[in-house]
Amino acid sequence: MKKICLLSLFISLSLIVNAQMTTPTFTKRLNVAVFVYPGVGLGDLQGPVDIFTKANGITKGQYHVYTVALKAGVVTTQGGTLKFTPDYTATDMPKPDILVIPGGTVGLADSMRHDQQVIGFIQQYRDKVDVLMSICTAAYFVGQTGAFDGHKVTTHFFQADDLQLQFPKSTVIRDVRFVDEGKLVTASGVTSGIDASLHLVARFSGERVEKMVEGAIQYTMHEQDKWPEALGGMKFDRARREKMGLLRPVNN
């Protein structure tokens, strides 16, 4: 009888430990706001949304993931691939803890440097959030807010040299998927937003949860990554693009 009782106790304790291991706990629910706008890159957008949504499921509610636009209405992603209505506008969204800024085409992202509503929105939360994350070409208009000054940052490999010229107070890091500067996290090209988001899941939920998300999407996070070479040795030529009307001169 005594052995049966001890066995029952052992099984009960095992079940409790197993439940604790399979249900990660958290002390703070995090609002993850993903900024969207007409022409936003689908890959830049989808990656972080999926990562934080899966992390929310695993942690049973640690992450509240939502999209936010400057104003109400349908948003169409780059190339017209997807149309959707954002969850909130800039005036009614919950206060974000993590603010994710996806990129789009370089022409669009560069032009948004001149959009005072966009710049004002990012500046409003830049110093209030736990993390401000830019993905790919979003570095152009996130950098315009002054967030990059004195920081190491990264962006899509093709625009890296130009980004350094545009924001000389920052240091552009190459051959990486993302750069973590504490409150500022920058991801390089498109899918690098997945790596940066997984990195943040590890920071806020622990490595075990991050590995569970990796398993769910059959992906392995990398921080270091040898960047590709542009086809034919092509370089990003800002002056030429400005002459063609593809980019707006920075001093205008």
Protein Blocks (a to p, Z undefined) as FASTA:
>chain_A
ZZmmmmmmmmmmmmmmmmmmmmccdfbdcdddddddehiafklmmmmmmmmmmmmmmnoo
paccddddfbecddddehhlagcddfbdfklgccdfbdcdddddfklmmmmmmmmklmmm
mmmmmmmpmbdcdehjlmmmmmmnopmgopacdddfklmmmmmmmmmmbccdehifbdce
hjaccddehjlmmmmmmmmmmmmnojklmmmmmmmnopaddfbdcddddehhiacdfklm
mmnopaccfkZZ
